[in-house]
Amino acid sequence: MIRIDLHAHSSHSDGTSTPAELARLAKRCRVAVMALTDHDTIDGLDEFVGECHKLGVRPIKGVELSASAPITIHILGYRLSLDEPLREALSWVVERRNARNLEMCAKLRDLGIAVTQDDINGEAGGQVVARPHFASWLVKKGIVRDRSEAFEKYLARGALAYVPREAYSPGDCARIIIESGGLPVLAHPSLTGLDSNALGDLLEDLKAYGLWGLECVSSHCSAEETYGYLGIAERHSLFPTGGSDFHGNNRPGVTLGIQVSEDFLPWARLGVTI
């Protein structure tokens, strides 16, 4: 058995640990293989990979792309080539994200909440700005009790300050990852809200774009759900993956690493050796 984690976020998106701190935490948690999968950015990967190499942790260069869809669909990408086409694709995503953030600030001001984009940028520390940073700011200002209330009242789909995202389609997310030499995987299927039949249809649609795997082991699902997702992955000829979706203090109670068998994945396809 080995301990791995193929889904973790740093302060370059909506996590609270720097990429180097994540690598050091992986070492302390005895994680043998780890992927940094920040939302819509690869800016932390060089720091992460460099620190992993120093510590003897096997790193995987990753990303998590949020797709444009009426449900939550996130596509993880592994073993990426950090070339210009990928950077250009991500630059477009960040531009659209920034425009959305400005709209959400305007909606909050219309609700009588005095907030500027600089306030939220400061909360994010100059990295990719996302709704969790809005939530943290709202908590700090005493406008809501906690992050859950911030999302429920202001930030979740259909809430008072919610603005829909403009993003790539799920198929385009998979295509971008493949064109960057990577392997696309559907993240946390439980968050899609789909039953097994509808999820199977989605997976078959995404396989036409090159979907490689399904995240079956996650902090978002129970042991029973994990068992079900492993069966779904097998039925649709997809590789099962697993990760904590670690965000540091932004997701309290989630620890780094999951225990799997050494033959859980074809590690060479992911660019690592066990």
C-alpha positions as CSV (number, residue, x, y, z in Angstrom):
1,M,0.0,0.0,0.0
2,I,1.1,3.6,-0.7
3,R,-0.3,7.0,0.2
4,I,-1.1,9.3,-2.7
5,D,-3.0,12.5,-3.3
6,L,-3.9,13.6,-6.9
7,H,-6.1,16.6,-6.0
8,A,-4.8,19.4,-3.9
9,H,-4.9,23.2,-4.1
10,S,-2.3,25.9,-3.1
11,S,-2.5,29.6,-2.4
12,H,-2.2,30.1,-6.2
13,S,-5.9,29.3,-6.4
14,D,-8.2,28.9,-3.3
15,G,-5.9,26.9,-1.0
16,T,-4.1,28.4,2.0
17,S,-0.7,26.7,1.7
18,T,2.0,27.7,-0.7
19,P,3.1,25.1,-3.2
20,A,6.3,24.5,-1.2
21,E,4.4,24.1,2.0
22,L,2.1,21.5,0.3
23,A,5.2,19.5,-0.7
24,R,6.5,19.6,2.8
25,L,3.1,18.6,4.2
26,A,3.0,15.7,1.8
27,K,6.4,14.6,3.1
28,R,5.1,14.8,6.7
29,C,2.0,12.9,5.8
30,R,4.0,10.2,4.1
31,V,2.4,10.9,0.7
32,A,4.5,9.2,-2.0
33,V,2.8,10.6,-5.1
34,M,1.1,14.0,-5.2
35,A,-0.4,16.3,-7.8
36,L,-0.9,20.0,-7.4
37,T,-4.2,20.8,-9.2
38,D,-4.9,24.5,-8.7
39,H,-8.0,26.0,-10.3
40,D,-7.3,27.4,-13.8
41,T,-3.6,28.1,-13.1
42,I,-0.3,26.4,-13.4
43,D,1.7,29.2,-11.8
44,G,2.6,27.2,-8.7
45,L,3.8,24.0,-10.4
46,D,7.5,24.9,-10.7
47,E,7.8,25.7,-7.0
48,F,5.8,22.6,-6.1
49,V,7.8,20.2,-8.3
50,G,11.2,21.7,-7.2
51,E,10.3,21.2,-3.5
52,C,9.0,17.7,-4.1
53,H,12.2,16.7,-5.7
54,K,14.2,18.0,-2.7
55,L,12.1,15.9,-0.3
56,G,11.7,12.7,-2.3
57,V,8.0,13.2,-3.0
58,R,7.0,12.1,-6.6
59,P,5.2,15.2,-8.1
60,I,2.7,15.3,-10.9
61,K,2.0,18.5,-12.8
62,G,-1.7,19.1,-12.7
63,V,-4.6,21.6,-13.0
64,E,-8.3,21.7,-12.4
65,L,-10.5,23.3,-15.0
66,S,-14.0,24.5,-14.1
67,A,-16.3,23.8,-17.1
68,S,-19.3,25.8,-18.3
69,A,-22.4,23.7,-17.5
70,P,-25.7,23.8,-15.7
71,I,-24.2,21.4,-13.1
72,T,-20.8,21.3,-11.4
73,I,-18.3,19.8,-13.8
74,H,-14.5,20.1,-13.1
75,I,-11.9,18.4,-15.2
76,L,-8.5,17.5,-13.7
77,G,-5.5,17.3,-15.9
78,Y,-2.3,15.4,-15.1
79,R,1.2,15.1,-16.6
80,L,0.9,18.5,-18.3
81,S,3.4,20.1,-20.6
82,L,3.6,23.7,-19.4
83,D,3.8,25.2,-22.9
84,E,2.4,28.4,-24.4
85,P,-0.9,26.9,-25.8
86,L,-1.9,25.8,-22.3
87,R,-0.9,29.2,-20.8
88,E,-2.9,31.0,-23.4
89,A,-6.0,28.8,-22.7
90,L,-5.7,29.5,-19.0
91,S,-5.1,33.2,-19.6
92,W,-8.5,33.4,-21.2
93,V,-10.1,31.6,-18.2
94,V,-8.5,34.0,-15.8
95,E,-9.7,37.0,-17.8
96,R,-13.3,35.8,-17.7
97,R,-13.0,35.0,-14.0
98,N,-11.8,38.5,-13.3
99,A,-14.7,40.0,-15.2
100,R,-17.1,37.8,-13.2
101,N,-15.5,38.9,-9.9
102,L,-16.1,42.6,-10.8
103,E,-19.7,41.8,-11.4
104,M,-20.1,40.0,-8.1
105,C,-18.5,43.0,-6.3
106,A,-21.0,45.3,-8.1
107,K,-23.9,43.0,-7.0
108,L,-22.7,43.1,-3.4
109,R,-22.4,46.9,-3.4
110,D,-26.0,47.0,-4.8
111,L,-27.0,45.0,-1.7
112,G,-25.4,47.7,0.6
113,I,-22.1,45.9,1.1
114,A,-19.1,48.2,0.6
115,V,-16.6,46.0,-1.2
116,T,-14.0,46.6,-4.0
117,Q,-12.1,44.3,-6.2
118,D,-8.9,45.4,-4.3
119,D,-10.5,44.1,-1.1
120,I,-11.0,40.6,-2.6
121,N,-7.6,40.6,-4.3
122,G,-6.1,41.3,-0.9
123,E,-8.0,38.3,0.6
124,A,-6.6,36.2,-2.2
125,G,-3.0,37.4,-1.8
126,G,-2.6,38.3,-5.5
127,Q,-3.4,34.9,-6.9
128,V,-6.4,33.6,-8.8
129,V,-9.4,35.1,-7.2
130,A,-12.4,32.8,-6.6
131,R,-15.7,32.7,-4.6
132,P,-14.0,31.3,-1.5
133,H,-12.0,34.5,-1.2
134,F,-15.3,36.5,-1.3
135,A,-16.6,34.2,1.4
136,S,-13.6,34.7,3.6
137,W,-13.9,38.5,3.2
138,L,-17.6,38.4,4.1
139,V,-16.8,36.4,7.3
140,K,-13.9,38.7,8.3
141,K,-16.2,41.7,8.0
142,G,-18.8,40.1,10.1
143,I,-21.4,40.2,7.4
144,V,-22.0,36.5,7.7
145,R,-21.2,34.0,10.5
146,D,-19.3,31.5,8.4
147,R,-18.3,30.5,4.8
148,S,-21.4,28.3,4.5
149,E,-23.7,31.2,5.1
150,A,-21.7,33.3,2.7
151,F,-22.3,30.9,-0.1
152,E,-25.9,30.1,0.8
153,K,-26.9,33.8,1.0
154,Y,-24.6,35.5,-1.6
155,L,-22.3,33.3,-3.6
156,A,-23.9,29.9,-4.5
157,R,-25.8,29.4,-7.8
158,G,-29.0,31.4,-7.6
159,A,-27.9,33.4,-4.5
160,L,-28.1,37.2,-4.3
161,A,-24.6,38.1,-5.7
162,Y,-24.1,35.0,-7.9
163,V,-22.8,35.6,-11.4
164,P,-22.6,32.7,-13.9
165,R,-19.2,31.7,-15.1
166,E,-18.0,32.0,-18.6
167,A,-15.8,29.1,-19.2
168,Y,-14.8,26.3,-21.6
169,S,-17.2,23.5,-22.2
170,P,-16.4,20.2,-20.5
171,G,-15.3,18.7,-23.9
172,D,-13.1,21.7,-24.5
173,C,-11.5,21.3,-21.0
174,A,-10.6,17.7,-21.9
175,R,-9.3,18.8,-25.3
176,I,-7.1,21.5,-23.8
177,I,-5.6,19.0,-21.3
178,I,-4.9,16.5,-24.1
179,E,-3.4,19.0,-26.4
180,S,-1.0,19.9,-23.5
181,G,0.1,16.3,-23.3
182,G,-2.1,15.6,-20.3
183,L,-4.7,13.1,-19.1
184,P,-8.2,14.4,-18.3
185,V,-10.2,13.1,-15.4
186,L,-13.6,14.0,-14.1
187,A,-13.3,15.4,-10.6
188,H,-15.5,14.7,-7.6
189,P,-18.5,13.1,-9.5
190,S,-20.7,13.4,-6.4
191,L,-20.8,17.2,-6.9
192,T,-22.4,16.9,-10.3
193,G,-25.6,15.8,-8.6
194,L,-26.1,13.1,-11.2
195,D,-27.4,9.6,-10.6
196,S,-25.4,6.7,-11.9
197,N,-27.2,6.5,-15.3
198,A,-26.9,10.2,-16.0
199,L,-23.3,10.2,-14.8
200,G,-22.6,7.3,-17.2
201,D,-24.0,9.3,-20.1
202,L,-21.8,12.2,-19.2
203,L,-18.8,10.0,-19.0
204,E,-19.5,8.5,-22.4
205,D,-19.9,12.0,-23.9
206,L,-16.6,13.1,-22.4
207,K,-14.8,9.9,-23.6
208,A,-15.4,11.2,-27.1
209,Y,-13.1,14.1,-26.1
210,G,-10.5,11.8,-24.6
211,L,-11.6,11.5,-21.0
212,W,-9.0,9.2,-19.3
213,G,-10.3,8.7,-15.7
214,L,-12.8,9.2,-13.0
215,E,-12.0,10.5,-9.5
216,C,-13.5,7.7,-7.4
217,V,-11.8,8.2,-4.0
218,S,-12.5,11.7,-2.6
219,S,-13.2,13.6,0.6
220,H,-16.5,14.5,-1.0
221,C,-17.9,10.9,-1.0
222,S,-18.6,8.1,1.4
223,A,-17.1,4.6,1.3
224,E,-20.3,3.4,-0.3
225,E,-20.2,6.0,-2.9
226,T,-16.5,5.3,-3.6
227,Y,-17.4,1.6,-4.2
228,G,-20.1,2.7,-6.6
229,Y,-17.8,5.1,-8.5
230,L,-15.1,2.4,-8.8
231,G,-17.8,0.2,-10.5
232,I,-18.8,3.0,-12.8
233,A,-15.2,3.7,-13.8
234,E,-14.8,0.0,-14.7
235,R,-18.0,-0.2,-16.7
236,H,-16.9,2.8,-18.8
237,S,-13.3,1.7,-19.2
238,L,-11.9,4.7,-17.2
239,F,-9.0,4.7,-14.8
240,P,-10.0,5.4,-11.2
241,T,-8.1,8.2,-9.4
242,G,-8.2,9.6,-6.0
243,G,-7.4,12.7,-4.0
244,S,-8.4,14.7,-1.0
245,D,-9.3,18.0,-2.7
246,F,-7.2,19.6,0.0
247,H,-7.6,23.4,0.4
248,G,-5.9,23.9,3.8
249,N,-7.8,26.1,6.2
250,N,-10.4,26.7,3.5
251,R,-11.7,23.2,3.9
252,P,-11.3,22.3,7.6
253,G,-11.2,18.6,8.5
254,V,-9.8,17.5,5.2
255,T,-6.4,15.8,5.5
256,L,-3.8,15.2,2.8
257,G,-3.4,11.7,1.3
258,I,-5.4,8.6,0.6
259,Q,-4.3,5.0,1.0
260,V,-4.3,2.8,-2.2
261,S,-2.6,-0.3,-3.5
262,E,0.6,0.1,-5.4
263,D,-1.0,-1.0,-8.6
264,F,-4.0,1.4,-8.2
265,L,-2.9,3.3,-11.4
266,P,-0.5,2.8,-14.3
267,W,2.0,5.2,-12.7
268,A,4.2,5.4,-15.8
269,R,1.3,7.0,-17.7
270,L,1.3,9.7,-15.1
271,G,5.1,10.3,-15.4
272,V,6.1,8.7,-12.1
273,T,7.7,5.5,-11.0
274,I,6.7,3.5,-7.9
